[in-house]
Amino acid sequence: MSYICPLCNGIAPLTATCPDCGHVLENAGKKQDYVGPYSPYGSADQYTSASTAQAPSGCEHVVLCPHCHEAYIYHVNAWKAP
C-alpha cells in the first residue's frame, strides 16, 4: 500500500499556526530537501534511516512564520493513496 503527503501533493492546505504569535505558517518545503543524502551536516545513514521510518506515517515539512521569521518542523500525516 502506498501513501502520499497531502501537503506535498497540494491536496490539503497548511492550517498550522505559529506557537508564538498565532499567525498562519507558510510551507517552505520538505525537511528531506534541506537535509538530503548529500548534506554536509550528517551521515547518509542518519538520513536514510529517518526517511525510511517516517514513510508510512507521514512527511515532515519546514514551515516559516511570516511575522516572527521563525522556522519550525511540522509533521503531516500521510494519506492512503487511492
PDB file of N, CA, C and O in Angstrom:
ATOM      1  N   MET A   1       0.850  -1.172   0.000  1.00  0.00           N
ATOM      2  CA  MET A   1       0.000   0.000   0.000  1.00  0.00           C
ATOM      3  C   MET A   1       0.893   1.232   0.000  1.00  0.00           C
ATOM      4  O   MET A   1       1.890   1.295   0.721  1.00  0.00           O
ATOM      5  N   SER A   2       0.528   2.191  -0.804  1.00  0.00           N
ATOM      6  CA  SER A   2       1.335   3.412  -0.861  1.00  0.00           C
ATOM      7  C   SER A   2       0.604   4.567  -0.167  1.00  0.00           C
ATOM      8  O   SER A   2      -0.620   4.589  -0.046  1.00  0.00           O
ATOM      9  N   TYR A   3       1.413   5.513   0.274  1.00  0.00           N
ATOM     10  CA  TYR A   3       0.907   6.675   0.998  1.00  0.00           C
ATOM     11  C   TYR A   3       1.385   7.941   0.306  1.00  0.00           C
ATOM     12  O   TYR A   3       2.423   7.948  -0.356  1.00  0.00           O
ATOM     13  N   ILE A   4       0.616   9.011   0.465  1.00  0.00           N
ATOM     14  CA  ILE A   4       1.002  10.298  -0.108  1.00  0.00           C
ATOM     15  C   ILE A   4       0.880  11.385   0.959  1.00  0.00           C
ATOM     16  O   ILE A   4       0.098  11.273   1.902  1.00  0.00           O
ATOM     17  N   CYS A   5       1.664  12.424   0.783  1.00  0.00           N
ATOM     18  CA  CYS A   5       1.581  13.577   1.668  1.00  0.00           C
ATOM     19  C   CYS A   5       0.595  14.570   1.049  1.00  0.00           C
ATOM     20  O   CYS A   5       0.813  15.024  -0.074  1.00  0.00           O
ATOM     21  N   PRO A   6      -0.480  14.916   1.754  1.00  0.00           N
ATOM     22  CA  PRO A   6      -1.452  15.847   1.192  1.00  0.00           C
ATOM     23  C   PRO A   6      -0.889  17.256   0.961  1.00  0.00           C
ATOM     24  O   PRO A   6      -1.370  17.980   0.090  1.00  0.00           O
ATOM     25  N   LEU A   7       0.111  17.636   1.728  1.00  0.00           N
ATOM     26  CA  LEU A   7       0.713  18.960   1.577  1.00  0.00           C
ATOM     27  C   LEU A   7       1.631  18.997   0.359  1.00  0.00           C
ATOM     28  O   LEU A   7       1.607  19.957  -0.412  1.00  0.00           O
ATOM     29  N   CYS A   8       2.447  17.945   0.184  1.00  0.00           N
ATOM     30  CA  CYS A   8       3.339  17.866  -0.979  1.00  0.00           C
ATOM     31  C   CYS A   8       2.561  17.830  -2.294  1.00  0.00           C
ATOM     32  O   CYS A   8       2.996  18.387  -3.302  1.00  0.00           O
ATOM     33  N   ASN A   9       1.408  17.170  -2.267  1.00  0.00           N
ATOM     34  CA  ASN A   9       0.614  16.983  -3.480  1.00  0.00           C
ATOM     35  C   ASN A   9      -0.447  18.051  -3.682  1.00  0.00           C
ATOM     36  O   ASN A   9      -1.222  17.975  -4.635  1.00  0.00           O
ATOM     37  N   GLY A  10      -0.497  19.041  -2.809  1.00  0.00           N
ATOM     38  CA  GLY A  10      -1.446  20.149  -2.964  1.00  0.00           C
ATOM     39  C   GLY A  10      -2.891  19.753  -2.742  1.00  0.00           C
ATOM     40  O   GLY A  10      -3.797  20.430  -3.228  1.00  0.00           O
ATOM     41  N   ILE A  11      -3.125  18.673  -2.018  1.00  0.00           N
ATOM     42  CA  ILE A  11      -4.488  18.203  -1.770  1.00  0.00           C
ATOM     43  C   ILE A  11      -5.128  18.941  -0.596  1.00  0.00           C
ATOM     44  O   ILE A  11      -6.335  19.181  -0.591  1.00  0.00           O
ATOM     45  N   ALA A  12      -4.322  19.294   0.387  1.00  0.00           N
ATOM     46  CA  ALA A  12      -4.818  19.986   1.579  1.00  0.00           C
ATOM     47  C   ALA A  12      -3.918  21.175   1.885  1.00  0.00           C
ATOM     48  O   ALA A  12      -2.702  21.090   1.716  1.00  0.00           O
ATOM     49  N   PRO A  13      -4.504  22.282   2.333  1.00  0.00           N
ATOM     50  CA  PRO A  13      -3.686  23.454   2.677  1.00  0.00           C
ATOM     51  C   PRO A  13      -3.044  23.303   4.057  1.00  0.00           C
ATOM     52  O   PRO A  13      -3.498  22.512   4.884  1.00  0.00           O
ATOM     53  N   LEU A  14      -2.006  24.058   4.285  1.00  0.00           N
ATOM     54  CA  LEU A  14      -1.367  24.110   5.595  1.00  0.00           C
ATOM     55  C   LEU A  14      -2.207  25.016   6.486  1.00  0.00           C
ATOM     56  O   LEU A  14      -2.443  26.177   6.149  1.00  0.00           O
ATOM     57  N   THR A  15      -2.652  24.497   7.605  1.00  0.00           N
ATOM     58  CA  THR A  15      -3.507  25.272   8.508  1.00  0.00           C
ATOM     59  C   THR A  15      -2.862  25.505   9.861  1.00  0.00           C
ATOM     60  O   THR A  15      -3.510  26.019  10.773  1.00  0.00           O
ATOM     61  N   ALA A  16      -1.602  25.138  10.009  1.00  0.00           N
ATOM     62  CA  ALA A  16      -0.908  25.297  11.291  1.00  0.00           C
ATOM     63  C   ALA A  16      -0.646  26.771  11.584  1.00  0.00           C
ATOM     64  O   ALA A  16      -0.461  27.582  10.676  1.00  0.00           O
ATOM     65  N   THR A  17      -0.635  27.090  12.857  1.00  0.00           N
ATOM     66  CA  THR A  17      -0.354  28.463  13.276  1.00  0.00           C
ATOM     67  C   THR A  17       0.913  28.510  14.117  1.00  0.00           C
ATOM     68  O   THR A  17       1.318  27.508  14.707  1.00  0.00           O
ATOM     69  N   CYS A  18       1.522  29.662  14.165  1.00  0.00           N
ATOM     70  CA  CYS A  18       2.755  29.868  14.918  1.00  0.00           C
ATOM     71  C   CYS A  18       2.472  29.731  16.416  1.00  0.00           C
ATOM     72  O   CYS A  18       1.527  30.332  16.926  1.00  0.00           O
ATOM     73  N   PRO A  19       3.290  28.940  17.120  1.00  0.00           N
ATOM     74  CA  PRO A  19       3.061  28.799  18.564  1.00  0.00           C
ATOM     75  C   PRO A  19       3.365  30.068  19.354  1.00  0.00           C
ATOM     76  O   PRO A  19       2.924  30.198  20.496  1.00  0.00           O
ATOM     77  N   ASP A  20       4.114  31.011  18.767  1.00  0.00           N
ATOM     78  CA  ASP A  20       4.453  32.244  19.473  1.00  0.00           C
ATOM     79  C   ASP A  20       3.449  33.364  19.242  1.00  0.00           C
ATOM     80  O   ASP A  20       3.017  34.017  20.191  1.00  0.00           O
ATOM     81  N   CYS A  21       3.068  33.593  17.964  1.00  0.00           N
ATOM     82  CA  CYS A  21       2.222  34.747  17.667  1.00  0.00           C
ATOM     83  C   CYS A  21       0.844  34.398  17.106  1.00  0.00           C
ATOM     84  O   CYS A  21      -0.038  35.257  17.075  1.00  0.00           O
ATOM     85  N   GLY A  22       0.640  33.155  16.661  1.00  0.00           N
ATOM     86  CA  GLY A  22      -0.667  32.744  16.171  1.00  0.00           C
ATOM     87  C   GLY A  22      -0.907  32.982  14.691  1.00  0.00           C
ATOM     88  O   GLY A  22      -1.988  32.656  14.200  1.00  0.00           O
ATOM     89  N   HIS A  23       0.053  33.536  13.955  1.00  0.00           N
ATOM     90  CA  HIS A  23      -0.113  33.728  12.520  1.00  0.00           C
ATOM     91  C   HIS A  23      -0.052  32.382  11.800  1.00  0.00           C
ATOM     92  O   HIS A  23       0.576  31.440  12.282  1.00  0.00           O
ATOM     93  N   VAL A  24      -0.706  32.300  10.650  1.00  0.00           N
ATOM     94  CA  VAL A  24      -0.682  31.078   9.846  1.00  0.00           C
ATOM     95  C   VAL A  24       0.721  30.892   9.276  1.00  0.00           C
ATOM     96  O   VAL A  24       1.310  31.828   8.736  1.00  0.00           O
ATOM     97  N   LEU A  25       1.250  29.674   9.400  1.00  0.00           N
ATOM     98  CA  LEU A  25       2.593  29.370   8.923  1.00  0.00           C
ATOM     99  C   LEU A  25       2.604  29.139   7.416  1.00  0.00           C
ATOM    100  O   LEU A  25       1.586  28.773   6.828  1.00  0.00           O
ATOM    101  N   GLU A  26       3.757  29.354   6.799  1.00  0.00           N
ATOM    102  CA  GLU A  26       3.926  29.138   5.362  1.00  0.00           C
ATOM    103  C   GLU A  26       4.817  27.925   5.140  1.00  0.00           C
ATOM    104  O   GLU A  26       5.826  27.748   5.824  1.00  0.00           O
ATOM    105  N   ASN A  27       4.436  27.095   4.180  1.00  0.00           N
ATOM    106  CA  ASN A  27       5.202  25.901   3.848  1.00  0.00           C
ATOM    107  C   ASN A  27       6.477  26.292   3.108  1.00  0.00           C
ATOM    108  O   ASN A  27       6.427  27.045   2.135  1.00  0.00           O
ATOM    109  N   ALA A  28       7.615  25.783   3.568  1.00  0.00           N
ATOM    110  CA  ALA A  28       8.895  26.059   2.906  1.00  0.00           C
ATOM    111  C   ALA A  28       9.482  24.794   2.271  1.00  0.00           C
ATOM    112  O   ALA A  28      10.639  24.793   1.850  1.00  0.00           O
ATOM    113  N   GLY A  29       8.697  23.731   2.203  1.00  0.00           N
ATOM    114  CA  GLY A  29       9.150  22.502   1.557  1.00  0.00           C
ATOM    115  C   GLY A  29       9.432  21.391   2.549  1.00  0.00           C
ATOM    116  O   GLY A  29       9.371  21.576   3.764  1.00  0.00           O
ATOM    117  N   LYS A  30       9.742  20.236   1.992  1.00  0.00           N
ATOM    118  CA  LYS A  30      10.012  19.064   2.814  1.00  0.00           C
ATOM    119  C   LYS A  30      11.337  19.199   3.543  1.00  0.00           C
ATOM    120  O   LYS A  30      12.307  19.734   3.006  1.00  0.00           O
ATOM    121  N   LYS A  31      11.364  18.712   4.765  1.00  0.00           N
ATOM    122  CA  LYS A  31      12.602  18.716   5.558  1.00  0.00           C
ATOM    123  C   LYS A  31      13.682  17.911   4.843  1.00  0.00           C
ATOM    124  O   LYS A  31      14.859  18.267   4.890  1.00  0.00           O
ATOM    125  N   GLN A  32      13.293  16.850   4.195  1.00  0.00           N
ATOM    126  CA  GLN A  32      14.223  15.989   3.479  1.00  0.00           C
ATOM    127  C   GLN A  32      14.981  16.764   2.391  1.00  0.00           C
ATOM    128  O   GLN A  32      16.131  16.440   2.093  1.00  0.00           O
ATOM    129  N   ASP A  33      14.354  17.772   1.805  1.00  0.00           N
ATOM    130  CA  ASP A  33      15.020  18.584   0.789  1.00  0.00           C
ATOM    131  C   ASP A  33      16.152  19.425   1.388  1.00  0.00           C
ATOM    132  O   ASP A  33      17.109  19.768   0.694  1.00  0.00           O
ATOM    133  N   TYR A  34      16.039  19.750   2.660  1.00  0.00           N
ATOM    134  CA  TYR A  34      17.066  20.545   3.337  1.00  0.00           C
ATOM    135  C   TYR A  34      18.204  19.685   3.871  1.00  0.00           C
ATOM    136  O   TYR A  34      19.337  20.154   3.980  1.00  0.00           O
ATOM    137  N   VAL A  35      17.916  18.447   4.201  1.00  0.00           N
ATOM    138  CA  VAL A  35      18.924  17.540   4.756  1.00  0.00           C
ATOM    139  C   VAL A  35      18.974  16.261   3.929  1.00  0.00           C
ATOM    140  O   VAL A  35      18.812  15.163   4.462  1.00  0.00           O
ATOM    141  N   GLY A  36      19.197  16.405   2.642  1.00  0.00           N
ATOM    142  CA  GLY A  36      19.244  15.268   1.734  1.00  0.00           C
ATOM    143  C   GLY A  36      20.464  14.403   1.951  1.00  0.00           C
ATOM    144  O   GLY A  36      21.263  14.664   2.851  1.00  0.00           O
ATOM    145  N   PRO A  37      20.616  13.374   1.133  1.00  0.00           N
ATOM    146  CA  PRO A  37      21.718  12.437   1.322  1.00  0.00           C
ATOM    147  C   PRO A  37      23.100  13.058   1.131  1.00  0.00           C
ATOM    148  O   PRO A  37      24.090  12.483   1.583  1.00  0.00           O
ATOM    149  N   TYR A  38      23.196  14.210   0.478  1.00  0.00           N
ATOM    150  CA  TYR A  38      24.492  14.857   0.266  1.00  0.00           C
ATOM    151  C   TYR A  38      24.698  16.059   1.183  1.00  0.00           C
ATOM    152  O   TYR A  38      25.583  16.881   0.946  1.00  0.00           O
ATOM    153  N   SER A  39      23.890  16.160   2.216  1.00  0.00           N
ATOM    154  CA  SER A  39      24.002  17.262   3.161  1.00  0.00           C
ATOM    155  C   SER A  39      25.321  17.190   3.920  1.00  0.00           C
ATOM    156  O   SER A  39      25.748  16.098   4.297  1.00  0.00           O
ATOM    157  N   PRO A  40      25.973  18.319   4.153  1.00  0.00           N
ATOM    158  CA  PRO A  40      27.234  18.305   4.896  1.00  0.00           C
ATOM    159  C   PRO A  40      27.055  18.187   6.408  1.00  0.00           C
ATOM    160  O   PRO A  40      28.039  18.151   7.147  1.00  0.00           O
ATOM    161  N   TYR A  41      25.800  18.125   6.875  1.00  0.00           N
ATOM    162  CA  TYR A  41      25.560  18.171   8.311  1.00  0.00           C
ATOM    163  C   TYR A  41      25.286  16.824   8.959  1.00  0.00           C
ATOM    164  O   TYR A  41      24.896  16.788  10.126  1.00  0.00           O
ATOM    165  N   GLY A  42      25.469  15.744   8.271  1.00  0.00           N
ATOM    166  CA  GLY A  42      25.238  14.435   8.875  1.00  0.00           C
ATOM    167  C   GLY A  42      25.621  13.329   7.929  1.00  0.00           C
ATOM    168  O   GLY A  42      25.912  13.569   6.757  1.00  0.00           O
ATOM    169  N   SER A  43      25.620  12.119   8.440  1.00  0.00           N
ATOM    170  CA  SER A  43      25.980  10.977   7.606  1.00  0.00           C
ATOM    171  C   SER A  43      24.788  10.555   6.764  1.00  0.00           C
ATOM    172  O   SER A  43      23.641  10.830   7.118  1.00  0.00           O
ATOM    173  N   ALA A  44      25.055   9.891   5.656  1.00  0.00           N
ATOM    174  CA  ALA A  44      23.991   9.400   4.781  1.00  0.00           C
ATOM    175  C   ALA A  44      23.127   8.373   5.509  1.00  0.00           C
ATOM    176  O   ALA A  44      21.921   8.311   5.268  1.00  0.00           O
ATOM    177  N   ASP A  45      23.716   7.567   6.394  1.00  0.00           N
ATOM    178  CA  ASP A  45      22.957   6.567   7.141  1.00  0.00           C
ATOM    179  C   ASP A  45      21.908   7.212   8.043  1.00  0.00           C
ATOM    180  O   ASP A  45      20.807   6.683   8.201  1.00  0.00           O
ATOM    181  N   GLN A  46      22.249   8.341   8.624  1.00  0.00           N
ATOM    182  CA  GLN A  46      21.326   9.038   9.519  1.00  0.00           C
ATOM    183  C   GLN A  46      20.054   9.427   8.774  1.00  0.00           C
ATOM    184  O   GLN A  46      18.956   9.221   9.291  1.00  0.00           O
ATOM    185  N   TYR A  47      20.176   9.978   7.588  1.00  0.00           N
ATOM    186  CA  TYR A  47      19.010  10.451   6.849  1.00  0.00           C
ATOM    187  C   TYR A  47      18.260   9.309   6.191  1.00  0.00           C
ATOM    188  O   TYR A  47      17.038   9.378   6.057  1.00  0.00           O
ATOM    189  N   THR A  48      18.945   8.278   5.784  1.00  0.00           N
ATOM    190  CA  THR A  48      18.275   7.134   5.173  1.00  0.00           C
ATOM    191  C   THR A  48      17.361   6.458   6.184  1.00  0.00           C
ATOM    192  O   THR A  48      16.215   6.145   5.861  1.00  0.00           O
ATOM    193  N   SER A  49      17.837   6.229   7.386  1.00  0.00           N
ATOM    194  CA  SER A  49      17.016   5.567   8.383  1.00  0.00           C
ATOM    195  C   SER A  49      15.832   6.445   8.791  1.00  0.00           C
ATOM    196  O   SER A  49      14.745   5.924   9.041  1.00  0.00           O
ATOM    197  N   ALA A  50      16.016   7.745   8.864  1.00  0.00           N
ATOM    198  CA  ALA A  50      14.918   8.636   9.241  1.00  0.00           C
ATOM    199  C   ALA A  50      13.843   8.663   8.171  1.00  0.00           C
ATOM    200  O   ALA A  50      12.657   8.617   8.498  1.00  0.00           O
ATOM    201  N   SER A  51      14.220   8.738   6.905  1.00  0.00           N
ATOM    202  CA  SER A  51      13.221   8.801   5.850  1.00  0.00           C
ATOM    203  C   SER A  51      12.499   7.474   5.687  1.00  0.00           C
ATOM    204  O   SER A  51      11.318   7.458   5.337  1.00  0.00           O
ATOM    205  N   THR A  52      13.176   6.365   5.931  1.00  0.00           N
ATOM    206  CA  THR A  52      12.535   5.059   5.832  1.00  0.00           C
ATOM    207  C   THR A  52      11.527   4.877   6.959  1.00  0.00           C
ATOM    208  O   THR A  52      10.445   4.328   6.751  1.00  0.00           O
ATOM    209  N   ALA A  53      11.883   5.335   8.138  1.00  0.00           N
ATOM    210  CA  ALA A  53      10.998   5.166   9.286  1.00  0.00           C
ATOM    211  C   ALA A  53       9.738   6.020   9.179  1.00  0.00           C
ATOM    212  O   ALA A  53       8.694   5.615   9.688  1.00  0.00           O
ATOM    213  N   GLN A  54       9.796   7.181   8.540  1.00  0.00           N
ATOM    214  CA  GLN A  54       8.633   8.059   8.510  1.00  0.00           C
ATOM    215  C   GLN A  54       7.777   7.894   7.264  1.00  0.00           C
ATOM    216  O   GLN A  54       6.713   8.507   7.177  1.00  0.00           O
ATOM    217  N   ALA A  55       8.203   7.087   6.295  1.00  0.00           N
ATOM    218  CA  ALA A  55       7.487   6.975   5.035  1.00  0.00           C
ATOM    219  C   ALA A  55       6.008   6.622   5.198  1.00  0.00           C
ATOM    220  O   ALA A  55       5.169   7.317   4.624  1.00  0.00           O
ATOM    221  N   PRO A  56       5.637   5.561   5.963  1.00  0.00           N
ATOM    222  CA  PRO A  56       4.219   5.248   6.049  1.00  0.00           C
ATOM    223  C   PRO A  56       3.432   6.180   6.959  1.00  0.00           C
ATOM    224  O   PRO A  56       2.218   6.301   6.795  1.00  0.00           O
ATOM    225  N   SER A  57       4.078   6.838   7.906  1.00  0.00           N
ATOM    226  CA  SER A  57       3.337   7.646   8.868  1.00  0.00           C
ATOM    227  C   SER A  57       3.156   9.097   8.440  1.00  0.00           C
ATOM    228  O   SER A  57       2.218   9.751   8.895  1.00  0.00           O
ATOM    229  N   GLY A  58       4.018   9.614   7.588  1.00  0.00           N
ATOM    230  CA  GLY A  58       3.851  10.987   7.163  1.00  0.00           C
ATOM    231  C   GLY A  58       5.096  11.618   6.609  1.00  0.00           C
ATOM    232  O   GLY A  58       6.057  10.939   6.248  1.00  0.00           O
ATOM    233  N   CYS A  59       5.063  12.920   6.546  1.00  0.00           N
ATOM    234  CA  CYS A  59       6.117  13.703   5.912  1.00  0.00           C
ATOM    235  C   CYS A  59       6.394  14.914   6.812  1.00  0.00           C
ATOM    236  O   CYS A  59       5.464  15.509   7.357  1.00  0.00           O
ATOM    237  N   GLU A  60       7.652  15.270   6.964  1.00  0.00           N
ATOM    238  CA  GLU A  60       7.993  16.441   7.768  1.00  0.00           C
ATOM    239  C   GLU A  60       8.316  17.611   6.854  1.00  0.00           C
ATOM    240  O   GLU A  60       9.072  17.469   5.892  1.00  0.00           O
ATOM    241  N   HIS A  61       7.742  18.763   7.158  1.00  0.00           N
ATOM    242  CA  HIS A  61       7.936  19.976   6.368  1.00  0.00           C
ATOM    243  C   HIS A  61       8.568  21.058   7.226  1.00  0.00           C
ATOM    244  O   HIS A  61       8.364  21.110   8.439  1.00  0.00           O
ATOM    245  N   VAL A  62       9.327  21.908   6.586  1.00  0.00           N
ATOM    246  CA  VAL A  62       9.835  23.115   7.226  1.00  0.00           C
ATOM    247  C   VAL A  62       8.774  24.183   6.988  1.00  0.00           C
ATOM    248  O   VAL A  62       8.368  24.423   5.852  1.00  0.00           O
ATOM    249  N   VAL A  63       8.333  24.814   8.057  1.00  0.00           N
ATOM    250  CA  VAL A  63       7.328  25.871   7.951  1.00  0.00           C
ATOM    251  C   VAL A  63       7.891  27.150   8.561  1.00  0.00           C
ATOM    252  O   VAL A  63       8.666  27.105   9.517  1.00  0.00           O
ATOM    253  N   LEU A  64       7.497  28.281   8.003  1.00  0.00           N
ATOM    254  CA  LEU A  64       8.013  29.577   8.434  1.00  0.00           C
ATOM    255  C   LEU A  64       6.880  30.484   8.879  1.00  0.00           C
ATOM    256  O   LEU A  64       5.787  30.465   8.312  1.00  0.00           O
ATOM    257  N   CYS A  65       7.157  31.275   9.901  1.00  0.00           N
ATOM    258  CA  CYS A  65       6.193  32.284  10.344  1.00  0.00           C
ATOM    259  C   CYS A  65       6.563  33.602   9.652  1.00  0.00           C
ATOM    260  O   CYS A  65       7.676  34.099   9.823  1.00  0.00           O
ATOM    261  N   PRO A  66       5.635  34.169   8.874  1.00  0.00           N
ATOM    262  CA  PRO A  66       5.944  35.428   8.195  1.00  0.00           C
ATOM    263  C   PRO A  66       6.050  36.620   9.147  1.00  0.00           C
ATOM    264  O   PRO A  66       6.616  37.652   8.786  1.00  0.00           O
ATOM    265  N   HIS A  67       5.515  36.486  10.348  1.00  0.00           N
ATOM    266  CA  HIS A  67       5.551  37.576  11.313  1.00  0.00           C
ATOM    267  C   HIS A  67       6.795  37.499  12.213  1.00  0.00           C
ATOM    268  O   HIS A  67       7.510  38.489  12.372  1.00  0.00           O
ATOM    269  N   CYS A  68       7.047  36.324  12.797  1.00  0.00           N
ATOM    270  CA  CYS A  68       8.182  36.142  13.721  1.00  0.00           C
ATOM    271  C   CYS A  68       9.491  35.815  12.992  1.00  0.00           C
ATOM    272  O   CYS A  68      10.574  35.983  13.552  1.00  0.00           O
ATOM    273  N   HIS A  69       9.387  35.352  11.754  1.00  0.00           N
ATOM    274  CA  HIS A  69      10.544  34.912  10.968  1.00  0.00           C
ATOM    275  C   HIS A  69      11.238  33.722  11.612  1.00  0.00           C
ATOM    276  O   HIS A  69      12.457  33.586  11.513  1.00  0.00           O
ATOM    277  N   GLU A  70      10.473  32.864  12.267  1.00  0.00           N
ATOM    278  CA  GLU A  70      10.984  31.637  12.876  1.00  0.00           C
ATOM    279  C   GLU A  70      10.629  30.454  11.988  1.00  0.00           C
ATOM    280  O   GLU A  70       9.616  30.479  11.289  1.00  0.00           O
ATOM    281  N   ALA A  71      11.459  29.423  12.014  1.00  0.00           N
ATOM    282  CA  ALA A  71      11.217  28.192  11.262  1.00  0.00           C
ATOM    283  C   ALA A  71      10.920  27.060  12.243  1.00  0.00           C
ATOM    284  O   ALA A  71      11.495  26.986  13.329  1.00  0.00           O
ATOM    285  N   TYR A  72      10.011  26.184  11.832  1.00  0.00           N
ATOM    286  CA  TYR A  72       9.627  25.042  12.646  1.00  0.00           C
ATOM    287  C   TYR A  72       9.546  23.808  11.757  1.00  0.00           C
ATOM    288  O   TYR A  72       9.446  23.916  10.535  1.00  0.00           O
ATOM    289  N   ILE A  73       9.588  22.637  12.381  1.00  0.00           N
ATOM    290  CA  ILE A  73       9.357  21.384  11.678  1.00  0.00           C
ATOM    291  C   ILE A  73       7.915  20.978  11.971  1.00  0.00           C
ATOM    292  O   ILE A  73       7.498  20.932  13.129  1.00  0.00           O
ATOM    293  N   TYR A  74       7.153  20.682  10.910  1.00  0.00           N
ATOM    294  CA  TYR A  74       5.739  20.343  11.033  1.00  0.00           C
ATOM    295  C   TYR A  74       5.512  18.963  10.428  1.00  0.00           C
ATOM    296  O   TYR A  74       5.861  18.728   9.271  1.00  0.00           O
ATOM    297  N   HIS A  75       4.933  18.056  11.196  1.00  0.00           N
ATOM    298  CA  HIS A  75       4.667  16.706  10.716  1.00  0.00           C
ATOM    299  C   HIS A  75       3.275  16.645  10.066  1.00  0.00           C
ATOM    300  O   HIS A  75       2.277  17.039  10.671  1.00  0.00           O
ATOM    301  N   VAL A  76       3.230  16.148   8.832  1.00  0.00           N
ATOM    302  CA  VAL A  76       1.976  15.996   8.092  1.00  0.00           C
ATOM    303  C   VAL A  76       1.684  14.503   8.012  1.00  0.00           C
ATOM    304  O   VAL A  76       2.516  13.736   7.527  1.00  0.00           O
ATOM    305  N   ASN A  77       0.517  14.084   8.479  1.00  0.00           N
ATOM    306  CA  ASN A  77       0.145  12.675   8.403  1.00  0.00           C
ATOM    307  C   ASN A  77      -0.115  12.269   6.960  1.00  0.00           C
ATOM    308  O   ASN A  77      -0.749  13.004   6.203  1.00  0.00           O
ATOM    309  N   ALA A  78       0.379  11.097   6.585  1.00  0.00           N
ATOM    310  CA  ALA A  78       0.199  10.583   5.237  1.00  0.00           C
ATOM    311  C   ALA A  78      -1.222  10.060   5.047  1.00  0.00           C
ATOM    312  O   ALA A  78      -1.869   9.595   5.986  1.00  0.00           O
ATOM    313  N   TRP A  79      -1.683  10.151   3.807  1.00  0.00           N
ATOM    314  CA  TRP A  79      -2.982   9.595   3.429  1.00  0.00           C
ATOM    315  C   TRP A  79      -2.738   8.371   2.575  1.00  0.00           C
ATOM    316  O   TRP A  79      -1.746   8.307   1.849  1.00  0.00           O
ATOM    317  N   LYS A  80      -3.629   7.401   2.654  1.00  0.00           N
ATOM    318  CA  LYS A  80      -3.540   6.239   1.778  1.00  0.00           C
ATOM    319  C   LYS A  80      -3.831   6.670   0.344  1.00  0.00           C
ATOM    320  O   LYS A  80      -4.800   7.382   0.081  1.00  0.00           O
ATOM    321  N   ALA A  81      -2.986   6.231  -0.570  1.00  0.00           N
ATOM    322  CA  ALA A  81      -3.179   6.581  -1.972  1.00  0.00           C
ATOM    323  C   ALA A  81      -4.379   5.807  -2.536  1.00  0.00           C
ATOM    324  O   ALA A  81      -4.587   4.638  -2.211  1.00  0.00           O
ATOM    325  N   PRO A  82      -5.154   6.476  -3.378  1.00  0.00           N
ATOM    326  CA  PRO A  82      -6.327   5.779  -3.951  1.00  0.00           C
ATOM    327  C   PRO A  82      -5.919   4.671  -4.910  1.00  0.00           C
ATOM    328  O   PRO A  82      -6.779   3.994  -5.472  1.00  0.00           O
TER     329      PRO A  82
END
